[in-house]
């Protein structure tokens, strides 16, 4: 089973920036990394005028764009998939999935926070990324604390915990 680690925190705290750096480090270490971002908003990834868009507008439930090196899929959902379902269906060929959001799921969570009142009440909370001291964050001793510049340390922590 592919391990999933969710990165949670308020909008604008730097989750995506942190994940970009972390993915880069893990890739350099030879790992295949998947990323899933959760949003509460509707979104479109296709553009009017493209054949794939026109096929979708015509009524196709699913449209797949496929080349020799990439695959893109637009699929209408009748229900929201769980994080585990998405991982099992589409991320079976990666070593680890880093998810942004999904704080309501019971997967290992890393909180990304800028102020002491931003630490979400999530479980299991395995690490916090912040520039604040542990006492100000009110986190227990088992929760590992990293600064924003400690991406290599965070990568090493995830490798030991989930990849080795």
QUIURDA-V49462 format. One line per field, one symbol per residue. ss: DSSP state (@ for helix, = for strand, . for the rest). burial: + if it has 16 or more other ideal C-beta (glycine too) atoms within 10 Angstrom, else -. A space follows every 50 residues. Layout:
ss: ???
burial: ???
//
This chain:
ss: ..======......@@@@@@@@@@@@@@....=====............. @@@@@@@....=====....=====.......@@@@@@@@.....===== .......=====...@@@......=====....@@@@......===.... @@@@@@@@@@@@@.
burial: -++++++++---+++--++-+++-++----+-++++-+-------+---- -++-++------+----------+--------+--++---+--+++++++ +++-+-++++++++---++--+--++++++-+----+-+---++++-+-- +--++-+++--+--
//
